[in-house]
Amino acid sequence: MNRWLATLVATGIGVLFMLSEVSMAAGDATRGARLHEDCLGCHGTELYVPPVAKVKTLSTLKQEVERWNDRMNPKFTKQEIEDLVAYLNANFYKLTK
């Protein structure tokens, strides 16, 4: 029984660790909203809605944010990119994958 309990505890700790990694990687839409103000210096939100919007997946949305980050000065950090993606998705794209 002790071996079974030790395995259960170790598995639980592993799952908690993985969940904490996922939550750390996720963006914060509230912070993203503040960062988005910088984007509005060059364009409006018309890029995010049909028929102009071309983004169909979260990975493409992140790639686009990273691509346009090359024009930012200073550049967004990796966490800021995640925050901006979270904001854009929550408020405009509504993508699930």
GUMI-656815 format. One record per atom (N, C-alpha, C, O): z, y, x negated; atom name; residue in one letter; residue number from 1. Coordinates in steps of 0.1 Angstrom, whole numbers, plus 5000, padded with zeros to 4 digits. Example, Ala and Ser with C-alpha at 12.3 -4.5 7.8 and 13.67 -1.06 7.14 Angstrom:
! residues 2
{site {5078, 4943, 4868}, "N", "A", 1}
{site {5078, 4955, 4877}, "CA", "A", 1}
{site {5078, 4967, 4868}, "C", "A", 1}
{site {5085, 4967, 4858}, "O", "A", 1}
{site {5071, 4978, 4872}, "N", "S", 2}
{site {5071, 4989, 4863}, "CA", "S", 2}
{site {5079, 5000, 4871}, "C", "S", 2}
{site {5080, 5011, 4866}, "O", "S", 2}
! end
This chain:
! residues 97
{site {5000, 4988, 4992}, "N", "M", 1}
{site {5000, 5000, 5000}, "CA", "M", 1}
{site {5000, 5013, 4991}, "C", "M", 1}
{site {4994, 5022, 4995}, "O", "M", 1}
{site {5007, 5012, 4980}, "N", "N", 2}
{site {5008, 5024, 4971}, "CA", "N", 2}
{site {4994, 5028, 4966}, "C", "N", 2}
{site {4990, 5039, 4965}, "O", "N", 2}
{site {4986, 5017, 4963}, "N", "R", 3}
{site {4973, 5020, 4957}, "CA", "R", 3}
{site {4964, 5026, 4968}, "C", "R", 3}
{site {4956, 5035, 4965}, "O", "R", 3}
{site {4965, 5021, 4981}, "N", "W", 4}
{site {4957, 5027, 4992}, "CA", "W", 4}
{site {4961, 5041, 4994}, "C", "W", 4}
{site {4952, 5050, 4996}, "O", "W", 4}
{site {4974, 5044, 4993}, "N", "L", 5}
{site {4979, 5058, 4995}, "CA", "L", 5}
{site {4974, 5067, 4984}, "C", "L", 5}
{site {4970, 5078, 4987}, "O", "L", 5}
{site {4974, 5062, 4972}, "N", "A", 6}
{site {4969, 5070, 4960}, "CA", "A", 6}
{site {4954, 5073, 4962}, "C", "A", 6}
{site {4950, 5084, 4959}, "O", "A", 6}
{site {4947, 5063, 4967}, "N", "T", 7}
{site {4932, 5065, 4969}, "CA", "T", 7}
{site {4930, 5075, 4980}, "C", "T", 7}
{site {4921, 5084, 4978}, "O", "T", 7}
{site {4938, 5075, 4990}, "N", "L", 8}
{site {4936, 5084, 5001}, "CA", "L", 8}
{site {4940, 5098, 4997}, "C", "L", 8}
{site {4932, 5108, 5000}, "O", "L", 8}
{site {4950, 5100, 4989}, "N", "V", 9}
{site {4954, 5113, 4984}, "CA", "V", 9}
{site {4943, 5119, 4975}, "C", "V", 9}
{site {4939, 5130, 4976}, "O", "V", 9}
{site {4938, 5110, 4966}, "N", "A", 10}
{site {4928, 5115, 4957}, "CA", "A", 10}
{site {4915, 5119, 4964}, "C", "A", 10}
{site {4909, 5129, 4960}, "O", "A", 10}
{site {4912, 5111, 4974}, "N", "T", 11}
{site {4900, 5114, 4982}, "CA", "T", 11}
{site {4902, 5128, 4989}, "C", "T", 11}
{site {4893, 5136, 4990}, "O", "T", 11}
{site {4913, 5129, 4995}, "N", "G", 12}
{site {4916, 5142, 5002}, "CA", "G", 12}
{site {4916, 5154, 4993}, "C", "G", 12}
{site {4910, 5164, 4996}, "O", "G", 12}
{site {4921, 5152, 4981}, "N", "I", 13}
{site {4921, 5163, 4971}, "CA", "I", 13}
{site {4906, 5166, 4967}, "C", "I", 13}
{site {4902, 5178, 4966}, "O", "I", 13}
{site {4898, 5156, 4965}, "N", "G", 14}
{site {4884, 5158, 4962}, "CA", "G", 14}
{site {4877, 5165, 4973}, "C", "G", 14}
{site {4869, 5174, 4970}, "O", "G", 14}
{site {4879, 5162, 4986}, "N", "V", 15}
{site {4873, 5168, 4997}, "CA", "V", 15}
{site {4877, 5183, 4997}, "C", "V", 15}
{site {4869, 5192, 5000}, "O", "V", 15}
{site {4890, 5186, 4996}, "N", "L", 16}
{site {4894, 5200, 4996}, "CA", "L", 16}
{site {4888, 5208, 4985}, "C", "L", 16}
{site {4885, 5219, 4987}, "O", "L", 16}
{site {4887, 5202, 4973}, "N", "F", 17}
{site {4880, 5209, 4962}, "CA", "F", 17}
{site {4866, 5212, 4965}, "C", "F", 17}
{site {4861, 5223, 4963}, "O", "F", 17}
{site {4858, 5202, 4971}, "N", "M", 18}
{site {4845, 5205, 4975}, "CA", "M", 18}
{site {4844, 5216, 4985}, "C", "M", 18}
{site {4835, 5224, 4984}, "O", "M", 18}
{site {4852, 5216, 4995}, "N", "L", 19}
{site {4852, 5226, 5005}, "CA", "L", 19}
{site {4855, 5240, 5000}, "C", "L", 19}
{site {4849, 5250, 5004}, "O", "L", 19}
{site {4864, 5240, 4990}, "N", "S", 20}
{site {4868, 5253, 4984}, "CA", "S", 20}
{site {4856, 5258, 4976}, "C", "S", 20}
{site {4853, 5271, 4976}, "O", "S", 20}
{site {4848, 5250, 4970}, "N", "E", 21}
{site {4836, 5254, 4962}, "CA", "E", 21}
{site {4826, 5259, 4972}, "C", "E", 21}
{site {4819, 5269, 4969}, "O", "E", 21}
{site {4824, 5253, 4983}, "N", "V", 22}
{site {4814, 5258, 4993}, "CA", "V", 22}
{site {4818, 5271, 4998}, "C", "V", 22}
{site {4810, 5280, 5000}, "O", "V", 22}
{site {4831, 5273, 5002}, "N", "S", 23}
{site {4835, 5286, 5007}, "CA", "S", 23}
{site {4834, 5297, 4997}, "C", "S", 23}
{site {4832, 5308, 5000}, "O", "S", 23}
{site {4837, 5294, 4984}, "N", "M", 24}
{site {4835, 5304, 4974}, "CA", "M", 24}
{site {4821, 5308, 4972}, "C", "M", 24}
{site {4818, 5320, 4969}, "O", "M", 24}
{site {4811, 5299, 4974}, "N", "A", 25}
{site {4797, 5302, 4973}, "CA", "A", 25}
{site {4792, 5310, 4984}, "C", "A", 25}
{site {4782, 5316, 4983}, "O", "A", 25}
{site {4798, 5308, 4996}, "N", "A", 26}
{site {4793, 5315, 5008}, "CA", "A", 26}
{site {4794, 5330, 5007}, "C", "A", 26}
{site {4804, 5335, 5001}, "O", "A", 26}
{site {4785, 5337, 5013}, "N", "G", 27}
{site {4786, 5351, 5013}, "CA", "G", 27}
{site {4795, 5357, 5024}, "C", "G", 27}
{site {4798, 5350, 5034}, "O", "G", 27}
{site {4798, 5370, 5022}, "N", "D", 28}
{site {4807, 5377, 5031}, "CA", "D", 28}
{site {4798, 5388, 5038}, "C", "D", 28}
{site {4794, 5397, 5031}, "O", "D", 28}
{site {4795, 5386, 5050}, "N", "A", 29}
{site {4786, 5395, 5057}, "CA", "A", 29}
{site {4791, 5410, 5058}, "C", "A", 29}
{site {4784, 5419, 5058}, "O", "A", 29}
{site {4805, 5411, 5058}, "N", "T", 30}
{site {4810, 5425, 5058}, "CA", "T", 30}
{site {4807, 5432, 5045}, "C", "T", 30}
{site {4803, 5444, 5045}, "O", "T", 30}
{site {4809, 5425, 5034}, "N", "R", 31}
{site {4806, 5431, 5021}, "CA", "R", 31}
{site {4791, 5433, 5020}, "C", "R", 31}
{site {4786, 5443, 5015}, "O", "R", 31}
{site {4783, 5424, 5026}, "N", "G", 32}
{site {4769, 5425, 5026}, "CA", "G", 32}
{site {4764, 5437, 5033}, "C", "G", 32}
{site {4754, 5443, 5029}, "O", "G", 32}
{site {4771, 5441, 5044}, "N", "A", 33}
{site {4767, 5453, 5052}, "CA", "A", 33}
{site {4768, 5465, 5043}, "C", "A", 33}
{site {4759, 5474, 5044}, "O", "A", 33}
{site {4778, 5466, 5035}, "N", "R", 34}
{site {4780, 5478, 5026}, "CA", "R", 34}
{site {4769, 5478, 5016}, "C", "R", 34}
{site {4763, 5488, 5012}, "O", "R", 34}
{site {4766, 5466, 5010}, "N", "L", 35}
{site {4755, 5465, 5000}, "CA", "L", 35}
{site {4742, 5468, 5006}, "C", "L", 35}
{site {4733, 5474, 4999}, "O", "L", 35}
{site {4740, 5465, 5018}, "N", "H", 36}
{site {4727, 5467, 5025}, "CA", "H", 36}
{site {4723, 5482, 5025}, "C", "H", 36}
{site {4711, 5486, 5026}, "O", "H", 36}
{site {4733, 5491, 5025}, "N", "E", 37}
{site {4730, 5505, 5025}, "CA", "E", 37}
{site {4721, 5509, 5013}, "C", "E", 37}
{site {4712, 5518, 5014}, "O", "E", 37}
{site {4722, 5502, 5002}, "N", "D", 38}
{site {4713, 5505, 4990}, "CA", "D", 38}
{site {4699, 5501, 4993}, "C", "D", 38}
{site {4690, 5508, 4989}, "O", "D", 38}
{site {4697, 5490, 5001}, "N", "C", 39}
{site {4684, 5486, 5004}, "CA", "C", 39}
{site {4677, 5496, 5013}, "C", "C", 39}
{site {4665, 5498, 5012}, "O", "C", 39}
{site {4684, 5502, 5022}, "N", "L", 40}
{site {4679, 5512, 5031}, "CA", "L", 40}
{site {4674, 5525, 5025}, "C", "L", 40}
{site {4667, 5533, 5031}, "O", "L", 40}
{site {4677, 5526, 5012}, "N", "G", 41}
{site {4671, 5537, 5004}, "CA", "G", 41}
{site {4656, 5536, 5002}, "C", "G", 41}
{site {4649, 5546, 5000}, "O", "G", 41}
{site {4651, 5524, 5003}, "N", "C", 42}
{site {4637, 5521, 5001}, "CA", "C", 42}
{site {4629, 5517, 5014}, "C", "C", 42}
{site {4617, 5519, 5015}, "O", "C", 42}
{site {4636, 5510, 5023}, "N", "H", 43}
{site {4629, 5505, 5035}, "CA", "H", 43}
{site {4639, 5504, 5046}, "C", "H", 43}
{site {4651, 5504, 5045}, "O", "H", 43}
{site {4634, 5503, 5058}, "N", "G", 44}
{site {4642, 5502, 5070}, "CA", "G", 44}
{site {4643, 5487, 5074}, "C", "G", 44}
{site {4639, 5478, 5066}, "O", "G", 44}
{site {4649, 5484, 5085}, "N", "T", 45}
{site {4652, 5471, 5090}, "CA", "T", 45}
{site {4639, 5464, 5096}, "C", "T", 45}
{site {4640, 5453, 5100}, "O", "T", 45}
{site {4629, 5472, 5098}, "N", "E", 46}
{site {4616, 5466, 5104}, "CA", "E", 46}
{site {4611, 5454, 5096}, "C", "E", 46}
{site {4604, 5446, 5102}, "O", "E", 46}
{site {4614, 5453, 5084}, "N", "L", 47}
{site {4610, 5441, 5076}, "CA", "L", 47}
{site {4616, 5428, 5080}, "C", "L", 47}
{site {4611, 5418, 5077}, "O", "L", 47}
{site {4627, 5429, 5087}, "N", "Y", 48}
{site {4635, 5417, 5090}, "CA", "Y", 48}
{site {4631, 5411, 5104}, "C", "Y", 48}
{site {4637, 5400, 5107}, "O", "Y", 48}
{site {4623, 5417, 5112}, "N", "V", 49}
{site {4620, 5412, 5125}, "CA", "V", 49}
{site {4605, 5409, 5127}, "C", "V", 49}
{site {4597, 5416, 5120}, "O", "V", 49}
{site {4602, 5400, 5136}, "N", "P", 50}
{site {4588, 5397, 5138}, "CA", "P", 50}
{site {4581, 5410, 5143}, "C", "P", 50}
{site {4587, 5418, 5150}, "O", "P", 50}
{site {4568, 5412, 5141}, "N", "P", 51}
{site {4559, 5402, 5134}, "CA", "P", 51}
{site {4559, 5404, 5119}, "C", "P", 51}
{site {4553, 5396, 5112}, "O", "P", 51}
{site {4567, 5414, 5113}, "N", "V", 52}
{site {4567, 5416, 5099}, "CA", "V", 52}
{site {4574, 5405, 5091}, "C", "V", 52}
{site {4569, 5401, 5080}, "O", "V", 52}
{site {4585, 5400, 5096}, "N", "A", 53}
{site {4593, 5391, 5089}, "CA", "A", 53}
{site {4586, 5378, 5087}, "C", "A", 53}
{site {4580, 5372, 5096}, "O", "A", 53}
{site {4586, 5373, 5074}, "N", "K", 54}
{site {4579, 5361, 5070}, "CA", "K", 54}
{site {4589, 5350, 5066}, "C", "K", 54}
{site {4585, 5338, 5065}, "O", "K", 54}
{site {4602, 5353, 5065}, "N", "V", 55}
{site {4612, 5344, 5061}, "CA", "V", 55}
{site {4616, 5334, 5072}, "C", "V", 55}
{site {4618, 5338, 5083}, "O", "V", 55}
{site {4615, 5321, 5069}, "N", "K", 56}
{site {4618, 5311, 5079}, "CA", "K", 56}
{site {4630, 5302, 5075}, "C", "K", 56}
{site {4634, 5294, 5084}, "O", "K", 56}
{site {4635, 5303, 5063}, "N", "T", 57}
{site {4646, 5294, 5059}, "CA", "T", 57}
{site {4656, 5303, 5051}, "C", "T", 57}
{site {4653, 5313, 5045}, "O", "T", 57}
{site {4669, 5298, 5050}, "N", "L", 58}
{site {4679, 5305, 5042}, "CA", "L", 58}
{site {4675, 5305, 5028}, "C", "L", 58}
{site {4678, 5315, 5021}, "O", "L", 58}
{site {4669, 5295, 5022}, "N", "S", 59}
{site {4666, 5295, 5008}, "CA", "S", 59}
{site {4655, 5305, 5005}, "C", "S", 59}
{site {4655, 5311, 4995}, "O", "S", 59}
{site {4646, 5307, 5014}, "N", "T", 60}
{site {4635, 5317, 5013}, "CA", "T", 60}
{site {4641, 5331, 5014}, "C", "T", 60}
{site {4638, 5340, 5006}, "O", "T", 60}
{site {4651, 5333, 5023}, "N", "L", 61}
{site {4658, 5346, 5024}, "CA", "L", 61}
{site {4665, 5349, 5011}, "C", "L", 61}
{site {4664, 5360, 5006}, "O", "L", 61}
{site {4672, 5339, 5005}, "N", "K", 62}
{site {4679, 5342, 4992}, "CA", "K", 62}
{site {4669, 5345, 4981}, "C", "K", 62}
{site {4671, 5354, 4973}, "O", "K", 62}
{site {4657, 5338, 4981}, "N", "Q", 63}
{site {4647, 5340, 4971}, "CA", "Q", 63}
{site {4642, 5355, 4972}, "C", "Q", 63}
{site {4639, 5361, 4962}, "O", "Q", 63}
{site {4640, 5359, 4984}, "N", "E", 64}
{site {4635, 5373, 4986}, "CA", "E", 64}
{site {4645, 5383, 4982}, "C", "E", 64}
{site {4641, 5393, 4975}, "O", "E", 64}
{site {4657, 5381, 4985}, "N", "V", 65}
{site {4668, 5390, 4981}, "CA", "V", 65}
{site {4668, 5391, 4965}, "C", "V", 65}
{site {4669, 5401, 4959}, "O", "V", 65}
{site {4668, 5379, 4959}, "N", "E", 66}
{site {4668, 5378, 4944}, "CA", "E", 66}
{site {4655, 5385, 4939}, "C", "E", 66}
{site {4656, 5392, 4928}, "O", "E", 66}
{site {4644, 5383, 4945}, "N", "R", 67}
{site {4631, 5389, 4940}, "CA", "R", 67}
{site {4633, 5405, 4940}, "C", "R", 67}
{site {4629, 5411, 4931}, "O", "R", 67}
{site {4637, 5410, 4952}, "N", "W", 68}
{site {4638, 5424, 4953}, "CA", "W", 68}
{site {4650, 5430, 4945}, "C", "W", 68}
{site {4651, 5442, 4942}, "O", "W", 68}
{site {4659, 5421, 4941}, "N", "N", 69}
{site {4670, 5426, 4932}, "CA", "N", 69}
{site {4665, 5431, 4919}, "C", "N", 69}
{site {4672, 5439, 4912}, "O", "N", 69}
{site {4654, 5426, 4915}, "N", "D", 70}
{site {4648, 5431, 4902}, "CA", "D", 70}
{site {4645, 5446, 4902}, "C", "D", 70}
{site {4645, 5452, 4892}, "O", "D", 70}
{site {4644, 5452, 4914}, "N", "R", 71}
{site {4641, 5466, 4915}, "CA", "R", 71}
{site {4654, 5474, 4916}, "C", "R", 71}
{site {4654, 5487, 4916}, "O", "R", 71}
{site {4666, 5468, 4918}, "N", "M", 72}
{site {4678, 5475, 4919}, "CA", "M", 72}
{site {4684, 5479, 4906}, "C", "M", 72}
{site {4682, 5472, 4896}, "O", "M", 72}
{site {4691, 5490, 4906}, "N", "N", 73}
{site {4697, 5495, 4894}, "CA", "N", 73}
{site {4710, 5502, 4898}, "C", "N", 73}
{site {4710, 5513, 4904}, "O", "N", 73}
{site {4722, 5496, 4896}, "N", "P", 74}
{site {4724, 5483, 4889}, "CA", "P", 74}
{site {4720, 5471, 4898}, "C", "P", 74}
{site {4720, 5473, 4910}, "O", "P", 74}
{site {4717, 5460, 4892}, "N", "K", 75}
{site {4714, 5448, 4899}, "CA", "K", 75}
{site {4726, 5443, 4907}, "C", "K", 75}
{site {4737, 5444, 4902}, "O", "K", 75}
{site {4723, 5436, 4918}, "N", "F", 76}
{site {4734, 5429, 4925}, "CA", "F", 76}
{site {4739, 5417, 4917}, "C", "F", 76}
{site {4730, 5410, 4910}, "O", "F", 76}
{site {4752, 5414, 4917}, "N", "T", 77}
{site {4757, 5401, 4911}, "CA", "T", 77}
{site {4753, 5390, 4920}, "C", "T", 77}
{site {4748, 5391, 4931}, "O", "T", 77}
{site {4755, 5378, 4915}, "N", "K", 78}
{site {4752, 5366, 4923}, "CA", "K", 78}
{site {4760, 5366, 4936}, "C", "K", 78}
{site {4755, 5362, 4946}, "O", "K", 78}
{site {4773, 5370, 4935}, "N", "Q", 79}
{site {4781, 5370, 4947}, "CA", "Q", 79}
{site {4776, 5381, 4957}, "C", "Q", 79}
{site {4776, 5379, 4969}, "O", "Q", 79}
{site {4772, 5392, 4952}, "N", "E", 80}
{site {4767, 5402, 4960}, "CA", "E", 80}
{site {4754, 5398, 4967}, "C", "E", 80}
{site {4751, 5402, 4979}, "O", "E", 80}
{site {4746, 5390, 4960}, "N", "I", 81}
{site {4734, 5385, 4966}, "CA", "I", 81}
{site {4737, 5375, 4978}, "C", "I", 81}
{site {4731, 5376, 4989}, "O", "I", 81}
{site {4747, 5367, 4976}, "N", "E", 82}
{site {4752, 5358, 4987}, "CA", "E", 82}
{site {4757, 5366, 4998}, "C", "E", 82}
{site {4755, 5363, 5010}, "O", "E", 82}
{site {4765, 5377, 4995}, "N", "D", 83}
{site {4770, 5386, 5006}, "CA", "D", 83}
{site {4758, 5392, 5014}, "C", "D", 83}
{site {4759, 5393, 5026}, "O", "D", 83}
{site {4749, 5397, 5007}, "N", "L", 84}
{site {4737, 5404, 5013}, "CA", "L", 84}
{site {4729, 5394, 5022}, "C", "L", 84}
{site {4725, 5397, 5033}, "O", "L", 84}
{site {4727, 5382, 5017}, "N", "V", 85}
{site {4720, 5371, 5025}, "CA", "V", 85}
{site {4728, 5368, 5037}, "C", "V", 85}
{site {4723, 5367, 5048}, "O", "V", 85}
{site {4742, 5367, 5036}, "N", "A", 86}
{site {4750, 5364, 5048}, "CA", "A", 86}
{site {4749, 5375, 5058}, "C", "A", 86}
{site {4748, 5373, 5070}, "O", "A", 86}
{site {4749, 5388, 5054}, "N", "Y", 87}
{site {4747, 5399, 5063}, "CA", "Y", 87}
{site {4733, 5399, 5070}, "C", "Y", 87}
{site {4732, 5400, 5082}, "O", "Y", 87}
{site {4723, 5397, 5062}, "N", "L", 88}
{site {4709, 5397, 5067}, "CA", "L", 88}
{site {4707, 5386, 5077}, "C", "L", 88}
{site {4701, 5388, 5088}, "O", "L", 88}
{site {4713, 5374, 5074}, "N", "N", 89}
{site {4711, 5363, 5083}, "CA", "N", 89}
{site {4719, 5365, 5096}, "C", "N", 89}
{site {4714, 5362, 5107}, "O", "N", 89}
{site {4731, 5370, 5095}, "N", "A", 90}
{site {4740, 5372, 5106}, "CA", "A", 90}
{site {4734, 5382, 5116}, "C", "A", 90}
{site {4736, 5381, 5128}, "O", "A", 90}
{site {4728, 5392, 5110}, "N", "N", 91}
{site {4724, 5404, 5119}, "CA", "N", 91}
{site {4709, 5404, 5122}, "C", "N", 91}
{site {4706, 5411, 5132}, "O", "N", 91}
{site {4701, 5397, 5115}, "N", "F", 92}
{site {4687, 5398, 5118}, "CA", "F", 92}
{site {4680, 5384, 5119}, "C", "F", 92}
{site {4674, 5381, 5129}, "O", "F", 92}
{site {4681, 5376, 5109}, "N", "Y", 93}
{site {4673, 5363, 5108}, "CA", "Y", 93}
{site {4679, 5352, 5117}, "C", "Y", 93}
{site {4671, 5345, 5124}, "O", "Y", 93}
{site {4692, 5350, 5117}, "N", "K", 94}
{site {4698, 5339, 5125}, "CA", "K", 94}
{site {4693, 5325, 5121}, "C", "K", 94}
{site {4690, 5317, 5130}, "O", "K", 94}
{site {4691, 5323, 5108}, "N", "L", 95}
{site {4686, 5310, 5104}, "CA", "L", 95}
{site {4697, 5300, 5103}, "C", "L", 95}
{site {4708, 5304, 5100}, "O", "L", 95}
{site {4694, 5287, 5105}, "N", "T", 96}
{site {4704, 5277, 5104}, "CA", "T", 96}
{site {4702, 5268, 5092}, "C", "T", 96}
{site {4712, 5261, 5088}, "O", "T", 96}
{site {4691, 5268, 5086}, "N", "K", 97}
{site {4689, 5261, 5074}, "CA", "K", 97}
{site {4679, 5267, 5065}, "C", "K", 97}
{site {4676, 5262, 5054}, "O", "K", 97}
! end
